[in-house]
Amino acid sequence: MSIIVTDKGQVTIPKDVLDQLGVGPGSEVDFRRHADGTIELVGDGEKKIPSRFRDLLGHAGPGPSTDEIMEMTRGET
């Protein structure tokens, strides 16, 4: 697979490669140089949620159950 480098030194990584690396928007990748001169692109393996609310995930605590929500919407409480 060949990729053309822009004047700014940028490349577009094909989607199938991004998927194999497990990276998406907000993910970090590393370039590792090996003793034989090859360079490996390594993903962090975790697709991150590109959101300012990312750090708040899981902090809301337990909420009402589905049955409780249905009772509230039906006016049964």
PDB file of N, CA, C and O in Angstrom:
ATOM      1  N   MET A   1       0.852  -1.161   0.000  1.00  0.00           N
ATOM      2  CA  MET A   1       0.000   0.000   0.000  1.00  0.00           C
ATOM      3  C   MET A   1       0.901   1.228   0.000  1.00  0.00           C
ATOM      4  O   MET A   1       1.828   1.338   0.802  1.00  0.00           O
ATOM      5  N   SER A   2       0.614   2.136  -0.901  1.00  0.00           N
ATOM      6  CA  SER A   2       1.389   3.373  -0.993  1.00  0.00           C
ATOM      7  C   SER A   2       0.506   4.550  -0.618  1.00  0.00           C
ATOM      8  O   SER A   2      -0.679   4.594  -0.949  1.00  0.00           O
ATOM      9  N   ILE A   3       1.109   5.504   0.080  1.00  0.00           N
ATOM     10  CA  ILE A   3       0.406   6.715   0.488  1.00  0.00           C
ATOM     11  C   ILE A   3       1.278   7.899   0.104  1.00  0.00           C
ATOM     12  O   ILE A   3       2.495   7.861   0.283  1.00  0.00           O
ATOM     13  N   ILE A   4       0.672   8.933  -0.416  1.00  0.00           N
ATOM     14  CA  ILE A   4       1.422  10.115  -0.832  1.00  0.00           C
ATOM     15  C   ILE A   4       1.512  11.090   0.340  1.00  0.00           C
ATOM     16  O   ILE A   4       0.523  11.355   1.023  1.00  0.00           O
ATOM     17  N   VAL A   5       2.703  11.612   0.556  1.00  0.00           N
ATOM     18  CA  VAL A   5       2.954  12.591   1.623  1.00  0.00           C
ATOM     19  C   VAL A   5       2.697  13.988   1.056  1.00  0.00           C
ATOM     20  O   VAL A   5       3.153  14.313  -0.040  1.00  0.00           O
ATOM     21  N   THR A   6       1.962  14.814   1.813  1.00  0.00           N
ATOM     22  CA  THR A   6       1.669  16.177   1.365  1.00  0.00           C
ATOM     23  C   THR A   6       2.894  17.074   1.566  1.00  0.00           C
ATOM     24  O   THR A   6       3.897  16.656   2.144  1.00  0.00           O
ATOM     25  N   ASP A   7       2.791  18.313   1.078  1.00  0.00           N
ATOM     26  CA  ASP A   7       3.874  19.290   1.252  1.00  0.00           C
ATOM     27  C   ASP A   7       4.153  19.564   2.718  1.00  0.00           C
ATOM     28  O   ASP A   7       5.270  19.935   3.078  1.00  0.00           O
ATOM     29  N   LYS A   8       3.142  19.385   3.573  1.00  0.00           N
ATOM     30  CA  LYS A   8       3.295  19.620   5.004  1.00  0.00           C
ATOM     31  C   LYS A   8       3.790  18.378   5.746  1.00  0.00           C
ATOM     32  O   LYS A   8       3.899  18.393   6.972  1.00  0.00           O
ATOM     33  N   GLY A   9       4.087  17.309   5.016  1.00  0.00           N
ATOM     34  CA  GLY A   9       4.571  16.090   5.661  1.00  0.00           C
ATOM     35  C   GLY A   9       3.452  15.240   6.251  1.00  0.00           C
ATOM     36  O   GLY A   9       3.713  14.387   7.099  1.00  0.00           O
ATOM     37  N   GLN A  10       2.221  15.454   5.821  1.00  0.00           N
ATOM     38  CA  GLN A  10       1.083  14.726   6.354  1.00  0.00           C
ATOM     39  C   GLN A  10       0.670  13.587   5.423  1.00  0.00           C
ATOM     40  O   GLN A  10       0.889  13.637   4.212  1.00  0.00           O
ATOM     41  N   VAL A  11       0.072  12.569   6.019  1.00  0.00           N
ATOM     42  CA  VAL A  11      -0.484  11.461   5.250  1.00  0.00           C
ATOM     43  C   VAL A  11      -1.882  11.148   5.782  1.00  0.00           C
ATOM     44  O   VAL A  11      -2.207  11.449   6.931  1.00  0.00           O
ATOM     45  N   THR A  12      -2.686  10.549   4.940  1.00  0.00           N
ATOM     46  CA  THR A  12      -3.993  10.072   5.366  1.00  0.00           C
ATOM     47  C   THR A  12      -3.891   8.568   5.541  1.00  0.00           C
ATOM     48  O   THR A  12      -3.562   7.844   4.601  1.00  0.00           O
ATOM     49  N   ILE A  13      -4.174   8.102   6.751  1.00  0.00           N
ATOM     50  CA  ILE A  13      -4.104   6.673   7.035  1.00  0.00           C
ATOM     51  C   ILE A  13      -5.431   6.051   6.613  1.00  0.00           C
ATOM     52  O   ILE A  13      -6.489   6.502   7.052  1.00  0.00           O
ATOM     53  N   PRO A  14      -5.392   5.022   5.765  1.00  0.00           N
ATOM     54  CA  PRO A  14      -6.630   4.396   5.300  1.00  0.00           C
ATOM     55  C   PRO A  14      -7.467   3.851   6.455  1.00  0.00           C
ATOM     56  O   PRO A  14      -6.930   3.402   7.468  1.00  0.00           O
ATOM     57  N   LYS A  15      -8.798   3.899   6.287  1.00  0.00           N
ATOM     58  CA  LYS A  15      -9.718   3.488   7.331  1.00  0.00           C
ATOM     59  C   LYS A  15      -9.483   2.057   7.780  1.00  0.00           C
ATOM     60  O   LYS A  15      -9.547   1.775   8.977  1.00  0.00           O
ATOM     61  N   ASP A  16      -9.215   1.148   6.858  1.00  0.00           N
ATOM     62  CA  ASP A  16      -8.997  -0.247   7.266  1.00  0.00           C
ATOM     63  C   ASP A  16      -7.765  -0.392   8.154  1.00  0.00           C
ATOM     64  O   ASP A  16      -7.732  -1.253   9.034  1.00  0.00           O
ATOM     65  N   VAL A  17      -6.751   0.446   7.928  1.00  0.00           N
ATOM     66  CA  VAL A  17      -5.565   0.421   8.786  1.00  0.00           C
ATOM     67  C   VAL A  17      -5.913   0.982  10.161  1.00  0.00           C
ATOM     68  O   VAL A  17      -5.505   0.426  11.181  1.00  0.00           O
ATOM     69  N   LEU A  18      -6.667   2.081  10.192  1.00  0.00           N
ATOM     70  CA  LEU A  18      -7.099   2.650  11.472  1.00  0.00           C
ATOM     71  C   LEU A  18      -7.911   1.632  12.265  1.00  0.00           C
ATOM     72  O   LEU A  18      -7.742   1.494  13.476  1.00  0.00           O
ATOM     73  N   ASP A  19      -8.795   0.921  11.564  1.00  0.00           N
ATOM     74  CA  ASP A  19      -9.605  -0.099  12.234  1.00  0.00           C
ATOM     75  C   ASP A  19      -8.737  -1.215  12.808  1.00  0.00           C
ATOM     76  O   ASP A  19      -8.977  -1.683  13.921  1.00  0.00           O
ATOM     77  N   GLN A  20      -7.730  -1.641  12.048  1.00  0.00           N
ATOM     78  CA  GLN A  20      -6.829  -2.696  12.528  1.00  0.00           C
ATOM     79  C   GLN A  20      -6.030  -2.233  13.737  1.00  0.00           C
ATOM     80  O   GLN A  20      -5.748  -3.022  14.638  1.00  0.00           O
ATOM     81  N   LEU A  21      -5.664  -0.952  13.757  1.00  0.00           N
ATOM     82  CA  LEU A  21      -4.919  -0.407  14.887  1.00  0.00           C
ATOM     83  C   LEU A  21      -5.822  -0.134  16.084  1.00  0.00           C
ATOM     84  O   LEU A  21      -5.346   0.020  17.208  1.00  0.00           O
ATOM     85  N   GLY A  22      -7.131  -0.074  15.835  1.00  0.00           N
ATOM     86  CA  GLY A  22      -8.068   0.224  16.905  1.00  0.00           C
ATOM     87  C   GLY A  22      -8.034   1.681  17.322  1.00  0.00           C
ATOM     88  O   GLY A  22      -8.237   2.004  18.492  1.00  0.00           O
ATOM     89  N   VAL A  23      -7.777   2.567  16.360  1.00  0.00           N
ATOM     90  CA  VAL A  23      -7.709   3.981  16.679  1.00  0.00           C
ATOM     91  C   VAL A  23      -8.804   4.746  15.949  1.00  0.00           C
ATOM     92  O   VAL A  23      -9.296   4.328  14.901  1.00  0.00           O
ATOM     93  N   GLY A  24      -9.164   5.867  16.532  1.00  0.00           N
ATOM     94  CA  GLY A  24     -10.159   6.755  15.957  1.00  0.00           C
ATOM     95  C   GLY A  24      -9.859   8.160  16.399  1.00  0.00           C
ATOM     96  O   GLY A  24      -8.778   8.429  16.924  1.00  0.00           O
ATOM     97  N   PRO A  25     -10.807   9.072  16.194  1.00  0.00           N
ATOM     98  CA  PRO A  25     -10.582  10.458  16.611  1.00  0.00           C
ATOM     99  C   PRO A  25     -10.214  10.542  18.092  1.00  0.00           C
ATOM    100  O   PRO A  25     -10.883   9.944  18.936  1.00  0.00           O
ATOM    101  N   GLY A  26      -9.178  11.267  18.399  1.00  0.00           N
ATOM    102  CA  GLY A  26      -8.736  11.424  19.778  1.00  0.00           C
ATOM    103  C   GLY A  26      -7.742  10.372  20.245  1.00  0.00           C
ATOM    104  O   GLY A  26      -7.180  10.489  21.334  1.00  0.00           O
ATOM    105  N   SER A  27      -7.519   9.345  19.429  1.00  0.00           N
ATOM    106  CA  SER A  27      -6.558   8.303  19.798  1.00  0.00           C
ATOM    107  C   SER A  27      -5.139   8.791  19.553  1.00  0.00           C
ATOM    108  O   SER A  27      -4.908   9.710  18.767  1.00  0.00           O
ATOM    109  N   GLU A  28      -4.211   8.169  20.228  1.00  0.00           N
ATOM    110  CA  GLU A  28      -2.799   8.473  20.003  1.00  0.00           C
ATOM    111  C   GLU A  28      -2.146   7.295  19.293  1.00  0.00           C
ATOM    112  O   GLU A  28      -2.512   6.140  19.513  1.00  0.00           O
ATOM    113  N   VAL A  29      -1.183   7.599  18.446  1.00  0.00           N
ATOM    114  CA  VAL A  29      -0.384   6.563  17.795  1.00  0.00           C
ATOM    115  C   VAL A  29       1.085   6.853  18.052  1.00  0.00           C
ATOM    116  O   VAL A  29       1.476   8.002  18.258  1.00  0.00           O
ATOM    117  N   ASP A  30       1.883   5.814  18.037  1.00  0.00           N
ATOM    118  CA  ASP A  30       3.320   5.949  18.225  1.00  0.00           C
ATOM    119  C   ASP A  30       4.042   5.395  17.007  1.00  0.00           C
ATOM    120  O   ASP A  30       3.558   4.483  16.337  1.00  0.00           O
ATOM    121  N   PHE A  31       5.207   5.964  16.737  1.00  0.00           N
ATOM    122  CA  PHE A  31       6.093   5.438  15.703  1.00  0.00           C
ATOM    123  C   PHE A  31       7.278   4.822  16.422  1.00  0.00           C
ATOM    124  O   PHE A  31       7.946   5.489  17.212  1.00  0.00           O
ATOM    125  N   ARG A  32       7.538   3.564  16.155  1.00  0.00           N
ATOM    126  CA  ARG A  32       8.657   2.868  16.804  1.00  0.00           C
ATOM    127  C   ARG A  32       9.686   2.459  15.754  1.00  0.00           C
ATOM    128  O   ARG A  32       9.368   1.807  14.759  1.00  0.00           O
ATOM    129  N   ARG A  33      10.922   2.860  16.008  1.00  0.00           N
ATOM    130  CA  ARG A  33      12.016   2.493  15.101  1.00  0.00           C
ATOM    131  C   ARG A  33      12.667   1.211  15.614  1.00  0.00           C
ATOM    132  O   ARG A  33      13.015   1.104  16.790  1.00  0.00           O
ATOM    133  N   HIS A  34      12.825   0.248  14.720  1.00  0.00           N
ATOM    134  CA  HIS A  34      13.429  -1.036  15.074  1.00  0.00           C
ATOM    135  C   HIS A  34      14.896  -1.062  14.646  1.00  0.00           C
ATOM    136  O   HIS A  34      15.330  -0.257  13.822  1.00  0.00           O
ATOM    137  N   ALA A  35      15.637  -1.985  15.211  1.00  0.00           N
ATOM    138  CA  ALA A  35      17.077  -2.090  14.938  1.00  0.00           C
ATOM    139  C   ALA A  35      17.368  -2.296  13.456  1.00  0.00           C
ATOM    140  O   ALA A  35      18.412  -1.870  12.963  1.00  0.00           O
ATOM    141  N   ASP A  36      16.447  -2.950  12.741  1.00  0.00           N
ATOM    142  CA  ASP A  36      16.680  -3.206  11.315  1.00  0.00           C
ATOM    143  C   ASP A  36      16.331  -2.000  10.434  1.00  0.00           C
ATOM    144  O   ASP A  36      16.420  -2.085   9.209  1.00  0.00           O
ATOM    145  N   GLY A  37      15.933  -0.876  11.052  1.00  0.00           N
ATOM    146  CA  GLY A  37      15.634   0.339  10.302  1.00  0.00           C
ATOM    147  C   GLY A  37      14.173   0.524   9.956  1.00  0.00           C
ATOM    148  O   GLY A  37      13.783   1.591   9.481  1.00  0.00           O
ATOM    149  N   THR A  38      13.354  -0.494  10.185  1.00  0.00           N
ATOM    150  CA  THR A  38      11.933  -0.342   9.904  1.00  0.00           C
ATOM    151  C   THR A  38      11.273   0.502  10.984  1.00  0.00           C
ATOM    152  O   THR A  38      11.740   0.569  12.121  1.00  0.00           O
ATOM    153  N   ILE A  39      10.183   1.140  10.601  1.00  0.00           N
ATOM    154  CA  ILE A  39       9.417   1.955  11.538  1.00  0.00           C
ATOM    155  C   ILE A  39       8.009   1.384  11.602  1.00  0.00           C
ATOM    156  O   ILE A  39       7.377   1.128  10.577  1.00  0.00           O
ATOM    157  N   GLU A  40       7.539   1.191  12.808  1.00  0.00           N
ATOM    158  CA  GLU A  40       6.233   0.586  13.043  1.00  0.00           C
ATOM    159  C   GLU A  40       5.270   1.646  13.585  1.00  0.00           C
ATOM    160  O   GLU A  40       5.620   2.418  14.477  1.00  0.00           O
ATOM    161  N   LEU A  41       4.066   1.672  13.038  1.00  0.00           N
ATOM    162  CA  LEU A  41       3.013   2.547  13.532  1.00  0.00           C
ATOM    163  C   LEU A  41       2.178   1.736  14.513  1.00  0.00           C
ATOM    164  O   LEU A  41       1.630   0.694  14.153  1.00  0.00           O
ATOM    165  N   VAL A  42       2.080   2.212  15.757  1.00  0.00           N
ATOM    166  CA  VAL A  42       1.389   1.468  16.805  1.00  0.00           C
ATOM    167  C   VAL A  42       0.265   2.330  17.359  1.00  0.00           C
ATOM    168  O   VAL A  42       0.481   3.481  17.739  1.00  0.00           O
ATOM    169  N   GLY A  43      -0.940   1.764  17.401  1.00  0.00           N
ATOM    170  CA  GLY A  43      -2.078   2.472  17.959  1.00  0.00           C
ATOM    171  C   GLY A  43      -2.230   2.162  19.432  1.00  0.00           C
ATOM    172  O   GLY A  43      -1.677   1.184  19.935  1.00  0.00           O
ATOM    173  N   ASP A  44      -2.992   3.012  20.125  1.00  0.00           N
ATOM    174  CA  ASP A  44      -3.213   2.765  21.549  1.00  0.00           C
ATOM    175  C   ASP A  44      -4.289   1.703  21.759  1.00  0.00           C
ATOM    176  O   ASP A  44      -4.532   1.282  22.890  1.00  0.00           O
ATOM    177  N   GLY A  45      -4.939   1.264  20.671  1.00  0.00           N
ATOM    178  CA  GLY A  45      -5.897   0.169  20.767  1.00  0.00           C
ATOM    179  C   GLY A  45      -7.214   0.537  21.414  1.00  0.00           C
ATOM    180  O   GLY A  45      -8.040  -0.335  21.681  1.00  0.00           O
ATOM    181  N   GLU A  46      -7.418   1.804  21.666  1.00  0.00           N
ATOM    182  CA  GLU A  46      -8.648   2.227  22.333  1.00  0.00           C
ATOM    183  C   GLU A  46      -9.222   3.421  21.600  1.00  0.00           C
ATOM    184  O   GLU A  46      -8.613   4.489  21.561  1.00  0.00           O
ATOM    185  N   LYS A  47     -10.396   3.237  21.021  1.00  0.00           N
ATOM    186  CA  LYS A  47     -11.045   4.368  20.378  1.00  0.00           C
ATOM    187  C   LYS A  47     -11.602   5.274  21.458  1.00  0.00           C
ATOM    188  O   LYS A  47     -12.372   4.849  22.320  1.00  0.00           O
ATOM    189  N   LYS A  48     -11.203   6.507  21.394  1.00  0.00           N
ATOM    190  CA  LYS A  48     -11.641   7.450  22.411  1.00  0.00           C
ATOM    191  C   LYS A  48     -12.845   8.228  21.908  1.00  0.00           C
ATOM    192  O   LYS A  48     -13.014   8.438  20.707  1.00  0.00           O
ATOM    193  N   ILE A  49     -13.663   8.644  22.834  1.00  0.00           N
ATOM    194  CA  ILE A  49     -14.839   9.419  22.493  1.00  0.00           C
ATOM    195  C   ILE A  49     -14.423  10.887  22.381  1.00  0.00           C
ATOM    196  O   ILE A  49     -13.972  11.481  23.360  1.00  0.00           O
ATOM    197  N   PRO A  50     -14.573  11.474  21.186  1.00  0.00           N
ATOM    198  CA  PRO A  50     -14.153  12.865  21.026  1.00  0.00           C
ATOM    199  C   PRO A  50     -15.195  13.803  21.612  1.00  0.00           C
ATOM    200  O   PRO A  50     -15.996  14.382  20.877  1.00  0.00           O
ATOM    201  N   SER A  51     -15.189  13.953  22.904  1.00  0.00           N
ATOM    202  CA  SER A  51     -16.200  14.755  23.569  1.00  0.00           C
ATOM    203  C   SER A  51     -15.628  15.436  24.794  1.00  0.00           C
ATOM    204  O   SER A  51     -14.760  14.893  25.479  1.00  0.00           O
ATOM    205  N   ARG A  52     -16.120  16.622  25.059  1.00  0.00           N
ATOM    206  CA  ARG A  52     -15.689  17.311  26.276  1.00  0.00           C
ATOM    207  C   ARG A  52     -16.273  16.654  27.515  1.00  0.00           C
ATOM    208  O   ARG A  52     -15.864  16.966  28.633  1.00  0.00           O
ATOM    209  N   PHE A  53     -17.236  15.736  27.326  1.00  0.00           N
ATOM    210  CA  PHE A  53     -17.859  15.040  28.439  1.00  0.00           C
ATOM    211  C   PHE A  53     -17.228  13.673  28.702  1.00  0.00           C
ATOM    212  O   PHE A  53     -17.683  12.947  29.586  1.00  0.00           O
ATOM    213  N   ARG A  54     -16.192  13.314  27.951  1.00  0.00           N
ATOM    214  CA  ARG A  54     -15.547  12.003  28.052  1.00  0.00           C
ATOM    215  C   ARG A  54     -15.136  11.671  29.491  1.00  0.00           C
ATOM    216  O   ARG A  54     -15.297  10.533  29.931  1.00  0.00           O
ATOM    217  N   ASP A  55     -14.614  12.645  30.217  1.00  0.00           N
ATOM    218  CA  ASP A  55     -14.135  12.389  31.580  1.00  0.00           C
ATOM    219  C   ASP A  55     -15.272  12.185  32.575  1.00  0.00           C
ATOM    220  O   ASP A  55     -15.038  11.743  33.700  1.00  0.00           O
ATOM    221  N   LEU A  56     -16.492  12.500  32.172  1.00  0.00           N
ATOM    222  CA  LEU A  56     -17.627  12.353  33.072  1.00  0.00           C
ATOM    223  C   LEU A  56     -18.338  11.010  32.920  1.00  0.00           C
ATOM    224  O   LEU A  56     -19.254  10.710  33.685  1.00  0.00           O
ATOM    225  N   LEU A  57     -17.932  10.201  31.949  1.00  0.00           N
ATOM    226  CA  LEU A  57     -18.586   8.916  31.738  1.00  0.00           C
ATOM    227  C   LEU A  57     -18.522   8.064  32.988  1.00  0.00           C
ATOM    228  O   LEU A  57     -17.459   7.901  33.586  1.00  0.00           O
ATOM    229  N   GLY A  58     -19.673   7.517  33.384  1.00  0.00           N
ATOM    230  CA  GLY A  58     -19.725   6.620  34.530  1.00  0.00           C
ATOM    231  C   GLY A  58     -19.820   7.319  35.869  1.00  0.00           C
ATOM    232  O   GLY A  58     -19.772   6.656  36.905  1.00  0.00           O
ATOM    233  N   HIS A  59     -19.952   8.637  35.886  1.00  0.00           N
ATOM    234  CA  HIS A  59     -19.969   9.370  37.143  1.00  0.00           C
ATOM    235  C   HIS A  59     -21.372   9.768  37.600  1.00  0.00           C
ATOM    236  O   HIS A  59     -21.521  10.413  38.638  1.00  0.00           O
ATOM    237  N   ALA A  60     -22.393   9.396  36.845  1.00  0.00           N
ATOM    238  CA  ALA A  60     -23.753   9.806  37.200  1.00  0.00           C
ATOM    239  C   ALA A  60     -24.314   8.964  38.337  1.00  0.00           C
ATOM    240  O   ALA A  60     -25.251   9.391  39.012  1.00  0.00           O
ATOM    241  N   GLY A  61     -23.773   7.802  38.557  1.00  0.00           N
ATOM    242  CA  GLY A  61     -24.273   6.927  39.611  1.00  0.00           C
ATOM    243  C   GLY A  61     -25.483   6.148  39.137  1.00  0.00           C
ATOM    244  O   GLY A  61     -25.949   6.325  38.011  1.00  0.00           O
ATOM    245  N   PRO A  62     -25.985   5.290  39.998  1.00  0.00           N
ATOM    246  CA  PRO A  62     -27.123   4.471  39.598  1.00  0.00           C
ATOM    247  C   PRO A  62     -28.376   5.329  39.451  1.00  0.00           C
ATOM    248  O   PRO A  62     -28.619   6.243  40.239  1.00  0.00           O
ATOM    249  N   GLY A  63     -29.144   5.021  38.452  1.00  0.00           N
ATOM    250  CA  GLY A  63     -30.383   5.758  38.221  1.00  0.00           C
ATOM    251  C   GLY A  63     -31.578   4.863  38.459  1.00  0.00           C
ATOM    252  O   GLY A  63     -31.435   3.728  38.915  1.00  0.00           O
ATOM    253  N   PRO A  64     -32.756   5.374  38.151  1.00  0.00           N
ATOM    254  CA  PRO A  64     -33.954   4.561  38.340  1.00  0.00           C
ATOM    255  C   PRO A  64     -33.970   3.385  37.363  1.00  0.00           C
ATOM    256  O   PRO A  64     -33.364   3.434  36.292  1.00  0.00           O
ATOM    257  N   SER A  65     -34.672   2.343  37.757  1.00  0.00           N
ATOM    258  CA  SER A  65     -34.791   1.176  36.882  1.00  0.00           C
ATOM    259  C   SER A  65     -35.770   1.489  35.756  1.00  0.00           C
ATOM    260  O   SER A  65     -36.471   2.500  35.804  1.00  0.00           O
ATOM    261  N   THR A  66     -35.819   0.643  34.760  1.00  0.00           N
ATOM    262  CA  THR A  66     -36.750   0.824  33.650  1.00  0.00           C
ATOM    263  C   THR A  66     -38.184   0.854  34.157  1.00  0.00           C
ATOM    264  O   THR A  66     -38.983   1.680  33.715  1.00  0.00           O
ATOM    265  N   ASP A  67     -38.517  -0.046  35.085  1.00  0.00           N
ATOM    266  CA  ASP A  67     -39.875  -0.078  35.636  1.00  0.00           C
ATOM    267  C   ASP A  67     -40.207   1.231  36.350  1.00  0.00           C
ATOM    268  O   ASP A  67     -41.321   1.741  36.226  1.00  0.00           O
ATOM    269  N   GLU A  68     -39.248   1.774  37.095  1.00  0.00           N
ATOM    270  CA  GLU A  68     -39.480   3.033  37.796  1.00  0.00           C
ATOM    271  C   GLU A  68     -39.699   4.188  36.813  1.00  0.00           C
ATOM    272  O   GLU A  68     -40.548   5.052  37.032  1.00  0.00           O
ATOM    273  N   ILE A  69     -38.928   4.188  35.743  1.00  0.00           N
ATOM    274  CA  ILE A  69     -39.089   5.232  34.716  1.00  0.00           C
ATOM    275  C   ILE A  69     -40.460   5.112  34.064  1.00  0.00           C
ATOM    276  O   ILE A  69     -41.132   6.120  33.845  1.00  0.00           O
ATOM    277  N   MET A  70     -40.880   3.890  33.752  1.00  0.00           N
ATOM    278  CA  MET A  70     -42.186   3.680  33.132  1.00  0.00           C
ATOM    279  C   MET A  70     -43.304   4.132  34.073  1.00  0.00           C
ATOM    280  O   MET A  70     -44.291   4.714  33.623  1.00  0.00           O
ATOM    281  N   GLU A  71     -43.161   3.873  35.348  1.00  0.00           N
ATOM    282  CA  GLU A  71     -44.170   4.305  36.322  1.00  0.00           C
ATOM    283  C   GLU A  71     -44.246   5.822  36.383  1.00  0.00           C
ATOM    284  O   GLU A  71     -45.336   6.386  36.477  1.00  0.00           O
ATOM    285  N   MET A  72     -43.073   6.498  36.329  1.00  0.00           N
ATOM    286  CA  MET A  72     -43.046   7.959  36.361  1.00  0.00           C
ATOM    287  C   MET A  72     -43.705   8.554  35.116  1.00  0.00           C
ATOM    288  O   MET A  72     -44.450   9.529  35.213  1.00  0.00           O
ATOM    289  N   THR A  73     -43.431   7.965  33.942  1.00  0.00           N
ATOM    290  CA  THR A  73     -43.990   8.501  32.704  1.00  0.00           C
ATOM    291  C   THR A  73     -45.486   8.253  32.611  1.00  0.00           C
ATOM    292  O   THR A  73     -46.197   8.999  31.938  1.00  0.00           O
ATOM    293  N   ARG A  74     -45.963   7.233  33.266  1.00  0.00           N
ATOM    294  CA  ARG A  74     -47.400   6.930  33.268  1.00  0.00           C
ATOM    295  C   ARG A  74     -48.139   7.639  34.392  1.00  0.00           C
ATOM    296  O   ARG A  74     -49.365   7.573  34.483  1.00  0.00           O
ATOM    297  N   GLY A  75     -47.379   8.320  35.249  1.00  0.00           N
ATOM    298  CA  GLY A  75     -48.000   9.034  36.344  1.00  0.00           C
ATOM    299  C   GLY A  75     -48.468   8.118  37.460  1.00  0.00           C
ATOM    300  O   GLY A  75     -49.409   8.450  38.181  1.00  0.00           O
ATOM    301  N   GLU A  76     -47.824   6.969  37.611  1.00  0.00           N
ATOM    302  CA  GLU A  76     -48.226   5.988  38.607  1.00  0.00           C
ATOM    303  C   GLU A  76     -47.557   6.206  39.960  1.00  0.00           C
ATOM    304  O   GLU A  76     -47.845   5.472  40.905  1.00  0.00           O
ATOM    305  N   THR A  77     -46.679   7.188  40.078  1.00  0.00           N
ATOM    306  CA  THR A  77     -45.998   7.411  41.357  1.00  0.00           C
ATOM    307  C   THR A  77     -46.586   8.559  42.110  1.00  0.00           C
ATOM    308  O   THR A  77     -46.127   8.878  43.207  1.00  0.00           O
TER     309      THR A  77
END
